């Protein structure tokens, strides 16, 4: 999608503080962090919402979670804990319509989350 914010970040046309990337994924710092550590992990492929996922993308989704796990370890969050969040559509809190996994850590998380 030409006008998708995260697609533009993935293509490098909008700058971001990138913490990880490969040919399928990218991870960067959230510009409005909700925790001391707030990383967004996105697929480079444009998928608007979780509702738009296809069973053939299961491996990609697993890679998102495993990348979050590795980043949490690299950022020394594994022992104390962290939260992974995916929002879907407006009432679910999704603001950018390109699926993304939030990795939040560096403080105690509260429950319920929202």
Phi, psi and omega in degrees: 000129184289330184258005181284126180305312183288330174295320177296320176297316180300322179281348181087010180276344172236130182289152176208159176272088187281132178249345179196146171200150169217194184286346182249334187226163172214145176229136182211160180289138176291138181282347176231069188297142178255004178205163178306323171246122178216101182248139173255131178244123184234150167282148175291330176291134179283119172228117189294309183220168175301328179297340182268000179293148178244148180308332179291349180261011181300319180297320177299317180293322175297322178295324176302312183292316180294327175293319176299317178301314181293318178297319178300319177295311180300328183266011178061038178258345188301315185290313183282329178116162182203171180234140173247133183223137169233128178257149180226117178065176190304307182292340176274356177095010180284125180254327178248125185271066172208115188307144179205146179254125177273130170250114183241136179194183179092004175203167176286129179274145180262159176225136001286156186287334184203000000 
